Amino acid sequence: MTEVQLQEFKLDPDSELRFEVESKNEKVVLEVKSGYAELFGTELVKGKPYEFHTGAKVAVFTWHGCTIELRGKTEVSYVAKETPMIVYLNVHAALEQQRVAAEQENTRGPVTMIVGPADVGKSTLSRILLNYAVRMGRRPIYVDLDVGQGQISVPGTIGALLVERPASIEEGFSQQAPLVYHFGHTSPSDNIELYNTIVSRLAEVITEKCETNKKAASSGVIINTCGWIKNAGYKVLTHAAQAFEVDVILVLDNERLYNELKRDMPKFVKVVYLPKSGGVVERSGTQRAEARDARIREYFYGKRTPYYPHSFDVKFSDLKIYKVGAPSLPDSCMPLGMRAEDALTRLVAVWGGRALQHRLLAVSFAAEPDDHVLHSNLAGFVCVTAVDMERQTLTVLSPQPRPLPNTILLLSELQYMDNH
Ligand code: ADP
């Protein structure tokens, strides 16, 4: 039997406690004993226990000093005095000024895009800036273009959320009525044409939303991006900047990217270089895959608040499954007026079969396989847990009870083994 480890840390003002939970099935409980502390911009309640599970990499920051207790086995735990939090707070203050001006002049608030290589804290900075904005009474929009991790919905999608309250410490931002678009892969490089198409579409829809929601419009947008920043990845980023008509680009920890953007962006776009936090943890390919898996499990089963998904059979003949992207032919073989790239956003029918085992299927709001499918947002996802060739049926795990809506399903490359 292992005994529960108890650690107490006294933090000076402007410092943070960093810890990681690595061992399988381990749980660490954190409690603020005295003073004030926040986790990636969300205030912690004194005396309230917060749970962290395997894979968690956490920093609890204090502006005023505090005492924190940790119960359970942490892999690493230390107090760091050097953090970039004051710089991040200054960024928030500058954005806040622009929001005040936008509110007064009835214009759009700052659209901010956060870029940088993998594992520099882009998602974390997005969370901090959104939390600070919402704590000031703003209602910013969070856009996540990182198909590799997929903080909104599941990996393989891009999406947006209206942030109305700070992220919950254990569960992140509330995922009520997110706008989600299907991509189906974990890197934009798998289908750049499709990626750019859905990014443009999401930008359009957000512009429309802002026209009817003045509060959101003046609060602005925070856009998180993928860590793919070189060559074609750079083009994908500049396309997103154009599509969303960004005002500010925050570049984390990459001088080359900063200089390229300074050179290529129009003058009215403010490009700002920011240091990364020494606490940000690099993740291996396996850890990324595990994080993706955990994200999908959370989608179906919940995190702290448990969800109870349904499982039922569907006949192959009742399904309309499509994948996006036909094999590309050279331009010379294409019908007149069509580009080879057009094939990459074409829908191709997929028949029921063993290959669907463990795959995620996006449930589109579109009823017919026409041009609107890629422009329609998603109702959600189901996962194929079994394929019965004899009975010609699939068993699906679904957040909603049967039947599946009679709409188009889009095949994702992502897989999930349901052994809950
Ligand atoms: P990116 O979005 O650039 O890939 P993330 O924001 O996801 O990077 O950060 C990578 C990991 O580092 C996450 O698990 C996050 O919780 C952790 N992390 C971020 N900032 C800190 C910090 N100051 N101390 C400890 N861990 C951190």
Residues whose N, C-alpha, C, O or C-beta is under 5 A from the ligand:
A	BS01	ADP	R18 K57 V58 A59 P117 A118 D119 V120 G121 K122 S123 T124 S277 G279 V280 V281
